[in-house]
Amino acid sequence: MKFLAITLIVHAPHPVTGVRKSTQDRFREVLDNALLAEELGFDGFGVGERHERPFISSSPPVVLSHIAALTSRIRLFTAVTTLSLLDPVRAYEDYATLDHLSGGRLELIIGKGNGAAQRDLFHVTPDDQWDRNAESYEVFRQIWRQDKVTAQTRFRPELKDAEVWPRPFQQPVRVWHGSATSKESVDLAARYGDPLFSANVTNPIEPYAELIRYYRERWEHYGHDPAAIAIGAGTAGLYTAPTSQEAIAAYRPVFEGNLAFQKRLGLEPVFPTLEDFVERSSALIGSPQQVIEKVHRYHEQFGHTVLHLHADASGLTDRQHRDSLELFQSDIAPVLRREIPDPPFPWAPVLAESESVSEPGSEPESVSESAPADR
């Protein structure tokens, strides 16, 4: 099993103290957490993309490029790239550049994104966001594989023998599809033989497990090898300590602060008590053995081989956060690495071509003619 540390770069008051860091200090914290993740042996570090309060993660290529310059080993993820809001040509240019600068350490998780405010900002509607996401992905996919692209598009100017630079380093970059609540993203991933990343944060396990079961069904429907499936899953929080009592006591102020924030916003909490949150959410709070057992319970339903944890302290003290991550890496990760397999592909730059790339001057396919292919 592989482990990622992920941040959405939430910029909100501290759930316990109520103090909010400056924007610059918050970005500095993200960089420090990326360095910590590499130091402790995490396999990847992810940065989200949101274009509304309370997030300041509107430019993941810039943040990840800076992290790439500070690190040397850890793979760099987007979590997620909101392709429904973006021009796929411009998105390709940004990420192909980042991939070169990082030496082929980039992996993308794409999705339509959440939030009405960012939809309004980009003039995207609930009725067209899925079509935009699919079209942008198909164009993005072609650009990564072909030297010249022709695409008949609805949501951006059509492309005719278009060349987009720089040409890729990874051929192609691996693209995961983020999934939270809808079958559209799941079907798109299965259609193209791409890995799936379940959000697995807000609700109990069942709705996420149902979507993963649907993904497996659609994967076989499209004729892909079941052994090639790769699934990642998120977690709603992490705090591990030598005993469950210590973990619960340390995490309680964080949970209560977050609960009070939800109530101020008029939101009905999914998990009304800390005990319920620990039992029914995907949060990993407890002793190392309890965390190991919970990951296995989720693995039984998901079959996931990649797990993401919060990169941020999220209300814990810096010392608590580091101690928890160190304990995770020393007592939990080695067990899970032994007992749960890795994804069915190398955790390294994709340098060998996994499907044919058009030669310069050859006839490219259009979006409407594009056919799914196994990775």
NUSE-125271 format. One line per field, with one value per residue (C-alpha): residue number from 0; chain; x, y, z. Coordinates in Angstrom, 1 decimal. Example, Ala and Ser with C-alpha at 12.3 -4.5 7.8 and 13.67 -1.06 7.14 Angstrom:
2
resi: 0; 1
chain: A; A
X: 12.3; 13.7
Y: -4.5; -1.1
Z: 7.8; 7.1
This chain:
375
resi: 0; 1; 2; 3; 4; 5; 6; 7; 8; 9; 10; 11; 12; 13; 14; 15; 16; 17; 18; 19; 20; 21; 22; 23; 24; 25; 26; 27; 28; 29; 30; 31; 32; 33; 34; 35; 36; 37; 38; 39; 40; 41; 42; 43; 44; 45; 46; 47; 48; 49; 50; 51; 52; 53; 54; 55; 56; 57; 58; 59; 60; 61; 62; 63; 64; 65; 66; 67; 68; 69; 70; 71; 72; 73; 74; 75; 76; 77; 78; 79; 80; 81; 82; 83; 84; 85; 86; 87; 88; 89; 90; 91; 92; 93; 94; 95; 96; 97; 98; 99; 100; 101; 102; 103; 104; 105; 106; 107; 108; 109; 110; 111; 112; 113; 114; 115; 116; 117; 118; 119; 120; 121; 122; 123; 124; 125; 126; 127; 128; 129; 130; 131; 132; 133; 134; 135; 136; 137; 138; 139; 140; 141; 142; 143; 144; 145; 146; 147; 148; 149; 150; 151; 152; 153; 154; 155; 156; 157; 158; 159; 160; 161; 162; 163; 164; 165; 166; 167; 168; 169; 170; 171; 172; 173; 174; 175; 176; 177; 178; 179; 180; 181; 182; 183; 184; 185; 186; 187; 188; 189; 190; 191; 192; 193; 194; 195; 196; 197; 198; 199; 200; 201; 202; 203; 204; 205; 206; 207; 208; 209; 210; 211; 212; 213; 214; 215; 216; 217; 218; 219; 220; 221; 222; 223; 224; 225; 226; 227; 228; 229; 230; 231; 232; 233; 234; 235; 236; 237; 238; 239; 240; 241; 242; 243; 244; 245; 246; 247; 248; 249; 250; 251; 252; 253; 254; 255; 256; 257; 258; 259; 260; 261; 262; 263; 264; 265; 266; 267; 268; 269; 270; 271; 272; 273; 274; 275; 276; 277; 278; 279; 280; 281; 282; 283; 284; 285; 286; 287; 288; 289; 290; 291; 292; 293; 294; 295; 296; 297; 298; 299; 300; 301; 302; 303; 304; 305; 306; 307; 308; 309; 310; 311; 312; 313; 314; 315; 316; 317; 318; 319; 320; 321; 322; 323; 324; 325; 326; 327; 328; 329; 330; 331; 332; 333; 334; 335; 336; 337; 338; 339; 340; 341; 342; 343; 344; 345; 346; 347; 348; 349; 350; 351; 352; 353; 354; 355; 356; 357; 358; 359; 360; 361; 362; 363; 364; 365; 366; 367; 368; 369; 370; 371; 372; 373; 374
chain: A; A; A; A; A; A; A; A; A; A; A; A; A; A; A; A; A; A; A; A; A; A; A; A; A; A; A; A; A; A; A; A; A; A; A; A; A; A; A; A; A; A; A; A; A; A; A; A; A; A; A; A; A; A; A; A; A; A; A; A; A; A; A; A; A; A; A; A; A; A; A; A; A; A; A; A; A; A; A; A; A; A; A; A; A; A; A; A; A; A; A; A; A; A; A; A; A; A; A; A; A; A; A; A; A; A; A; A; A; A; A; A; A; A; A; A; A; A; A; A; A; A; A; A; A; A; A; A; A; A; A; A; A; A; A; A; A; A; A; A; A; A; A; A; A; A; A; A; A; A; A; A; A; A; A; A; A; A; A; A; A; A; A; A; A; A; A; A; A; A; A; A; A; A; A; A; A; A; A; A; A; A; A; A; A; A; A; A; A; A; A; A; A; A; A; A; A; A; A; A; A; A; A; A; A; A; A; A; A; A; A; A; A; A; A; A; A; A; A; A; A; A; A; A; A; A; A; A; A; A; A; A; A; A; A; A; A; A; A; A; A; A; A; A; A; A; A; A; A; A; A; A; A; A; A; A; A; A; A; A; A; A; A; A; A; A; A; A; A; A; A; A; A; A; A; A; A; A; A; A; A; A; A; A; A; A; A; A; A; A; A; A; A; A; A; A; A; A; A; A; A; A; A; A; A; A; A; A; A; A; A; A; A; A; A; A; A; A; A; A; A; A; A; A; A; A; A; A; A; A; A; A; A; A; A; A; A; A; A; A; A; A; A; A; A; A; A; A; A; A; A; A; A; A; A; A; A; A; A; A; A; A; A; A; A; A; A; A; A; A; A; A; A; A; A
X: 0.0; 1.1; 0.5; -0.2; -0.3; -2.9; -3.9; -6.8; -5.1; -8.0; -7.5; -9.8; -9.6; -8.0; -10.8; -9.6; -8.0; -10.0; -6.8; -6.3; -2.7; -1.7; -2.0; 1.8; 2.2; -0.4; 1.5; 4.7; 3.0; 2.0; 5.7; 6.9; 4.3; 5.5; 9.1; 7.9; 6.1; 9.2; 11.3; 9.0; 8.8; 5.4; 5.0; 3.1; 2.0; -1.2; -2.5; -6.2; -7.8; -10.7; -11.7; -13.8; -13.6; -12.2; -9.6; -6.5; -5.6; -6.6; -3.2; -1.9; 0.6; 2.4; 2.4; 3.5; 6.3; 7.7; 7.4; 9.1; 12.1; 12.3; 12.0; 13.6; 11.7; 8.1; 5.4; 3.3; -0.5; -3.3; -6.4; -8.3; -7.6; -11.0; -11.1; -14.7; -13.6; -10.4; -9.3; -7.7; -5.0; -3.9; -4.1; -1.9; 0.7; 0.9; 1.1; 3.5; 5.8; 5.6; 6.2; 9.4; 10.6; 9.8; 11.6; 8.4; 7.0; 3.5; 0.3; -3.1; -6.4; -9.1; -12.7; -15.5; -15.0; -17.5; -19.0; -21.5; -19.3; -16.5; -19.0; -20.4; -16.9; -16.2; -19.8; -20.2; -23.7; -24.8; -26.4; -23.1; -20.4; -20.2; -20.1; -17.4; -15.3; -15.6; -14.8; -11.8; -10.4; -10.7; -8.9; -6.3; -5.8; -5.2; -2.8; -0.6; -0.4; -0.4; 1.9; -1.0; -4.6; -7.9; -10.9; -14.5; -15.4; -18.4; -16.9; -13.8; -12.6; -12.1; -8.6; -7.3; -3.9; -3.0; 0.5; 0.8; 4.1; 6.1; 5.8; 5.4; 8.0; 5.9; 4.2; 1.6; 1.1; -1.0; -4.5; -6.7; -10.4; -11.7; -15.0; -17.3; -21.0; -21.7; -21.5; -20.4; -16.8; -16.7; -17.9; -15.4; -12.5; -13.7; -14.2; -10.6; -9.1; -7.9; -7.5; -10.1; -9.7; -12.6; -13.0; -14.3; -14.3; -17.8; -20.1; -20.0; -18.5; -21.5; -22.1; -18.4; -18.3; -21.3; -19.6; -16.4; -18.6; -20.1; -16.6; -15.6; -18.7; -18.1; -14.4; -15.3; -18.1; -15.5; -13.4; -10.4; -8.5; -9.8; -6.2; -5.2; -7.7; -6.2; -8.2; -7.2; -9.3; -9.2; -9.6; -11.5; -8.7; -5.7; -4.4; -2.7; -1.1; 0.2; -3.2; -6.8; -7.4; -4.6; -5.7; -9.3; -8.4; -6.0; -8.5; -11.6; -10.9; -10.3; -13.6; -15.6; -14.1; -15.0; -18.5; -19.1; -18.0; -20.5; -23.3; -22.5; -22.8; -26.2; -25.0; -26.3; -23.3; -23.1; -21.3; -22.7; -20.2; -16.6; -17.3; -19.6; -17.0; -14.3; -16.6; -18.4; -16.3; -13.1; -11.0; -8.1; -8.1; -6.8; -3.9; -1.7; -3.5; -6.9; -5.8; -4.5; -7.8; -9.9; -7.9; -8.4; -12.1; -12.3; -10.0; -12.4; -15.0; -12.9; -9.9; -7.9; -4.1; -3.4; -4.5; -4.4; -4.0; -4.3; -1.0; -2.2; -2.3; -6.0; -6.3; -3.7; -0.5; 2.6; 4.1; 1.0; 0.8; 4.4; 4.3; 1.2; 2.7; 5.9; 4.0; 2.0; 5.2; 7.0; 4.2; 1.3; 2.6; 5.0; 2.2; -0.1; 2.6; 3.1; -0.5; -2.1; -0.6; 0.7; -1.1; -0.6; 1.9; 5.4; 5.5; 7.8; 7.8; 5.9; 8.6; 7.7; 4.8; 1.7; -0.2; 0.8; 1.6; 1.0; 4.1; 4.4; 2.3; 0.1; -3.7; -4.9; -8.3; -11.0; -12.8; -15.9; -13.8; -11.7; -11.9; -11.1; -7.9; -6.3; -3.5
Y: 0.0; 3.6; 6.6; 10.2; 13.4; 15.8; 19.4; 21.5; 24.6; 25.6; 29.1; 29.3; 30.1; 27.5; 25.2; 25.5; 28.9; 30.8; 32.4; 32.5; 32.6; 35.1; 33.9; 33.8; 31.8; 29.3; 28.8; 28.4; 25.7; 23.8; 23.8; 22.7; 19.8; 18.7; 18.6; 16.7; 14.2; 13.4; 13.3; 10.7; 8.5; 9.3; 8.2; 11.3; 14.8; 16.3; 19.8; 20.4; 23.0; 25.2; 28.7; 29.8; 30.6; 29.3; 27.7; 29.4; 26.4; 28.1; 27.5; 24.0; 24.0; 26.9; 25.4; 22.0; 23.5; 25.1; 21.8; 20.1; 22.4; 21.7; 17.9; 15.1; 11.9; 12.3; 12.1; 15.2; 14.9; 17.2; 16.6; 17.4; 19.3; 20.8; 20.2; 21.2; 24.8; 24.8; 25.2; 21.8; 23.3; 25.7; 23.0; 20.7; 23.5; 24.1; 20.5; 19.3; 22.1; 21.1; 17.4; 18.4; 20.5; 17.7; 15.0; 13.1; 13.0; 14.4; 12.5; 14.1; 13.4; 15.1; 15.9; 18.3; 20.1; 21.1; 24.4; 26.8; 29.9; 28.5; 27.4; 30.9; 32.3; 30.3; 30.4; 26.6; 25.3; 22.1; 21.0; 21.2; 20.6; 16.9; 17.4; 20.0; 17.6; 14.8; 17.0; 18.7; 15.3; 13.9; 16.9; 16.8; 13.1; 13.6; 16.5; 14.4; 11.6; 13.3; 15.8; 17.4; 17.5; 18.0; 18.2; 19.3; 20.9; 22.6; 24.5; 25.9; 26.9; 23.8; 22.5; 21.8; 20.2; 22.1; 21.8; 22.4; 22.8; 21.6; 18.1; 15.7; 14.2; 11.3; 9.5; 9.9; 11.3; 9.0; 10.4; 9.3; 10.3; 11.8; 10.3; 11.6; 11.2; 10.7; 7.9; 10.1; 10.4; 6.7; 5.8; 8.1; 6.5; 3.0; 3.9; 4.9; 2.3; 4.9; 4.5; 5.9; 7.9; 7.9; 11.0; 8.9; 11.8; 13.3; 10.2; 6.7; 4.0; 2.7; 5.4; 5.3; 1.5; 1.5; 3.8; 1.6; -1.5; 0.4; 1.3; -2.4; -3.3; -0.6; -1.5; -5.0; -3.7; -1.7; -4.8; -4.0; -6.5; -6.6; -7.2; -3.7; -1.9; 0.7; 2.5; 5.1; 6.3; 9.3; 9.7; 12.2; 12.8; 11.2; 11.1; 8.1; 7.7; 4.8; 4.2; 4.9; 6.9; 9.3; 9.7; 10.4; 12.9; 14.8; 14.9; 15.9; 19.7; 19.5; 17.7; 20.0; 23.0; 21.7; 20.7; 24.2; 25.7; 23.5; 24.6; 28.2; 27.6; 26.0; 22.6; 19.4; 17.3; 13.8; 12.5; 14.4; 13.0; 12.2; 8.6; 8.4; 10.1; 7.6; 4.6; 5.4; 7.9; 7.1; 9.1; 7.1; 8.0; 5.6; 3.3; 1.9; -1.4; 0.3; 2.2; -0.9; -2.7; 0.2; 0.5; -3.3; -2.9; -0.3; -2.3; -5.3; -3.1; -0.9; -3.0; 0.2; 0.2; 3.9; 5.9; 9.6; 11.3; 14.9; 16.8; 19.6; 19.6; 20.6; 21.9; 19.7; 21.3; 21.0; 18.6; 16.4; 16.4; 15.4; 12.7; 11.2; 11.1; 9.6; 6.9; 6.2; 5.7; 3.6; 1.3; 1.4; 2.0; -1.0; -3.4; -2.1; -2.1; -5.8; -6.8; -4.7; -4.8; -1.8; -0.5; -2.7; -0.3; 1.1; 4.0; 5.9; 8.2; 6.8; 6.9; 3.9; 4.6; 2.7; 3.4; 4.7; 8.4; 10.0; 10.7; 14.4; 14.9; 11.8; 12.1; 12.6; 11.5; 13.9; 13.9; 12.3; 9.5; 8.9; 5.3; 4.1; 2.1; 0.1; 1.8
Z: 0.0; -0.8; 1.3; 0.4; 2.5; 1.0; 1.7; 0.3; 1.8; 3.9; 5.2; 8.2; 11.9; 14.0; 15.3; 18.9; 19.3; 16.6; 15.3; 11.5; 10.1; 7.5; 3.9; 3.6; 6.8; 5.6; 2.3; 4.3; 6.4; 3.2; 2.1; 5.6; 5.5; 2.1; 3.4; 6.4; 4.3; 2.2; 5.3; 7.0; 3.9; 2.4; -1.2; -2.4; -1.5; -2.9; -3.3; -4.0; -6.3; -5.1; -6.2; -3.3; 0.5; 2.8; 0.4; -1.1; -3.4; -6.6; -8.2; -7.6; -10.5; -8.8; -5.3; -6.6; -8.7; -5.6; -3.7; -6.6; -6.2; -2.5; -2.7; -4.7; -4.3; -3.3; -6.1; -6.6; -6.8; -7.6; -5.5; -7.6; -10.8; -11.6; -15.4; -15.7; -14.9; -16.9; -20.5; -21.2; -23.4; -20.7; -18.0; -20.2; -20.6; -16.9; -15.9; -18.7; -17.6; -13.9; -14.9; -16.6; -13.7; -11.2; -13.2; -14.0; -10.4; -11.3; -11.0; -11.6; -9.9; -11.9; -11.2; -11.9; -8.5; -5.8; -4.8; -6.3; -5.9; -8.1; -10.7; -10.8; -11.1; -14.2; -15.6; -15.3; -14.5; -12.7; -16.1; -18.1; -15.5; -16.2; -20.0; -19.5; -17.3; -19.8; -22.9; -21.1; -20.1; -23.6; -25.1; -22.3; -22.9; -26.6; -26.1; -23.8; -26.4; -29.8; -31.4; -33.3; -32.1; -33.9; -31.6; -32.2; -28.9; -27.4; -24.5; -26.0; -29.6; -31.8; -32.4; -35.9; -36.2; -33.0; -31.5; -27.8; -26.0; -24.2; -25.3; -22.4; -20.1; -18.9; -21.7; -20.5; -17.0; -14.9; -14.4; -11.5; -11.4; -8.2; -7.0; -4.2; -5.0; -8.6; -11.1; -14.0; -12.8; -12.0; -15.5; -17.1; -15.2; -16.1; -19.8; -20.2; -17.9; -15.4; -11.7; -9.3; -6.1; -3.7; -1.6; 1.3; 3.7; 4.4; 4.9; 6.3; 4.1; 2.2; -0.5; -1.4; -1.4; -3.8; -6.2; -6.1; -6.8; -9.8; -11.0; -11.0; -12.9; -15.6; -15.8; -16.8; -19.1; -21.1; -21.4; -19.1; -17.1; -13.5; -12.3; -13.6; -11.3; -9.0; -6.3; -3.8; -0.8; 1.5; 5.3; 7.3; 9.8; 11.6; 15.1; 16.4; 19.9; 21.9; 23.4; 22.2; 25.4; 24.6; 21.0; 21.9; 24.6; 22.2; 19.3; 21.2; 21.2; 17.4; 16.8; 19.1; 17.4; 14.0; 15.2; 16.5; 13.2; 11.3; 13.6; 13.0; 9.3; 9.9; 8.8; 10.2; 11.3; 9.8; 12.9; 16.0; 18.6; 18.6; 19.4; 16.4; 14.2; 15.3; 14.8; 11.6; 9.6; 7.7; 10.3; 11.8; 15.4; 18.0; 18.8; 16.0; 16.1; 15.9; 12.9; 11.2; 11.8; 10.5; 7.3; 6.8; 7.3; 4.6; 2.3; 2.5; 0.8; -1.4; -2.3; -2.3; -2.6; -2.0; 1.1; 1.7; 5.1; 6.1; 5.5; 7.8; 11.6; 11.3; 14.9; 16.5; 17.7; 15.5; 18.0; 18.1; 14.3; 13.8; 16.6; 15.0; 11.5; 12.9; 14.8; 11.7; 9.6; 12.3; 13.6; 11.1; 7.5; 7.6; 8.6; 5.9; 3.3; 4.0; 4.2; 1.4; -2.1; -4.0; -7.1; -10.2; -11.8; -10.9; -8.5; -10.8; -13.9; -16.8; -19.4; -21.5; -23.9; -22.7; -25.9; -29.3; -29.8; -33.1; -35.2; -36.3; -39.4; -38.8; -38.8; -35.2; -34.0; -32.9; -29.5; -31.1; -32.5; -29.5; -28.2; -24.7; -24.4; -21.6; -19.8
